[in-house]
Amino acid sequence: MKLLLENWNKYINEDMAEKTTFDHYADQVEIDGGIATLYHVSTADIQELDPEIAYASKSVYSKGEFRTWQRPRVFFFTKLAQEDTSRGRIHGDGYIAKVPWDELYPIYRDPLKLSYPDMNDKYMEITGDKETSPGMLNVFERVATLADELYGYKGFIYPHGGDQENIIVAMWAKVPVTKMETGFYG
């Protein structure tokens, strides 16, 4: 029976590569016991951030973000009182999310080389897409799909607007949040 369970677990996990945790940007994120603290600002009263709901009710600013990449996602700051590089302070209440650090993939550094042409065939195998499909042509979608399907990542961590001191996170999975008792900006 033990051998049967071991073989079953091996079979289930054979397509899932071992997940690597990267230290990129770790000095700019509060991490405790492998859990990253992230912040979101919203005028809605929420207990969970759902990328599908965020996509359906996107703001003018978000519409610009989604023109680049259509996958539903929710954005987070990595520091208290952090300002958006183009909008400044965001109006609304602050929310805290606790996310496993090993679920955030550093897209701009791409240490697993998921954006490299060598991975195109794997992406098409996973999705069934053709070489000319929108997902295949969008590097963010390709990398997100590969990061999620092969390694279990649930979001990207990267410098906003190229500013290495302004790190943000985009999550494509639902994330529970807790409303802050004090304001996000103090």
N, C-alpha and C positions, 0 to 999 in steps of 0.2 A: 504494500500500500504506500509506504514511504517513497519507494522508487517511482511509483505511478505519479504521486504528487510532485516530485522533483522534476520528472520529465514533462508534466503538464505545465509547471511554472516556466521551465526552459522554453517550451513551445510558445507559450503566451508572450514571453519577453524576447523572443529571438529577433524580431524586427526592431525592437527598441534598443538603440545604442546606449551605452553608458553615458549618463549625463555628467557633464563637466561643469564645475562652478568656476566662474572667472572673477578676478579681483578688480577688473576694470571699473573705475568710478567708486569703488568701495569706500574710499576715503571721503566721499561726499554724500554718503547715505548712512543713516543710523541703522546699524545692523546688530541685533542681539540674538544670539543663539541660532544664527542662520535665517532670522526673520528680519526683513527690511521694513522700516516704517515709511510709508508714503502718504502724501497729502493731496486732497482734492478740494476744490472750492466750487460750491453750487448754490443756486437760489432755491433748489428743490429740497424738500425734506425726504431724505433717503436713508435706507439701511443697507442697500446693496447697489453697487454700480454695475449696470448691465449694458454691455456694449451695444446690443441690439436696440435698446431703448434710447441710448445716447445718439445712435446713428439716426433713428427716426425723428428725433427732436433736436437736431443739430442747429447751432447758432450760425450766424453769418461767418464768424471766424472759423468755426469747425467745418463749414462747407468748403472753405479753401483748403483745409487740411485733407478733407476727404476727396477732393479732386485729384490729389496726388496718389492716393491709395484708398480704395473703396471699402476695405475690410472694416467692419464695425470695431471700434476700440474706444477706450476711455483713457484720458490723460491724467497723470499725477505729477506733482512736484516732489522733490526729494528733500527739501529743506523747509522749515517753517518760515513764513513771510517771503518766500521766493516769489519773484514777479515774472510774468510772462515777457519774453524778449520783445514782443511787438505790441502787446496790449497793456503792459504794466501790471498794476494790481487788478485782480479779478474780484468782482463784486459777488458776495454771497457768504455762506457759512462754511467753515472749515470742517473737513472730515478726515479721519485717520484710517488708513488701511494697513494691515499687517500681511505681507506677502513673502513667501519663501524666496530668499535671495537667489536660490538656484533655479528659479523659474523665469529669471530676467536675462535675456540674451543681449550682449553688446553689439547691436547691429552695425554700427559704423566701423567697429574694429573687426568684426566678423572672424573671430578666431577659429571657427570650425570651417571657414571658407565655404559657407553655404551659398554665397552669391556667385561663386566661381562657375564657369561653364561646365566643369566636370560634374556638377550636381544637377544639371538640367534634365538628364535622363531619369534620375531618381525622382525629381519633382513630377515629371510626366507620368511615371509609373504609379506614384501615389495618387495623383489627381485624375488621371485619364485625359488630361489636357493635351492639346496639340502644340506644336512649336509656335504657332501664331495666335494662341489664345491670349486673352487679356491677362490672365494670371501668370502665364509664362513670360509675358513681356514686361511685367511689373516686378522689379527686383525685390521690393518690400514684401509683396505677396508670396513670391517664391521662397524667400528666406523665412518668413513667418510660418509657412506651411511645413517646410523642412524642419525648422527648429521645434515646432510643436509635434509633428508626427514622428520624427526620429529621436528626439531628445526630451520631449515633454515641457519645453519652455512655453510660457503663457503670455509673454510680453517682451517688448524691447526696452532697453535702457540706453540713452544716448544724450549727447550735448545738444541742447535746444538752440537752433540757429547757428550751430557750429561753436557756440560759446562753451569752452571746456569747464567753466565755473558754474554753468547753469544746466544741470543734468535733470532730465525728465524721464518719465516712464510712460509707455503706451501699452495697455493691457487689452488683449482680445478675449479674455475669459471674465466671467462674472467675479466681482470682488466685494465681500462684505466690508462695510465701513461703519465707523462710530463717529457721531457728531462731536466736535470739540466743544468743551465747556467755555473756552475763551476764544476770542477771534483769531483767525489765521494770521492776520497781520499785527496782532498785539492789542 
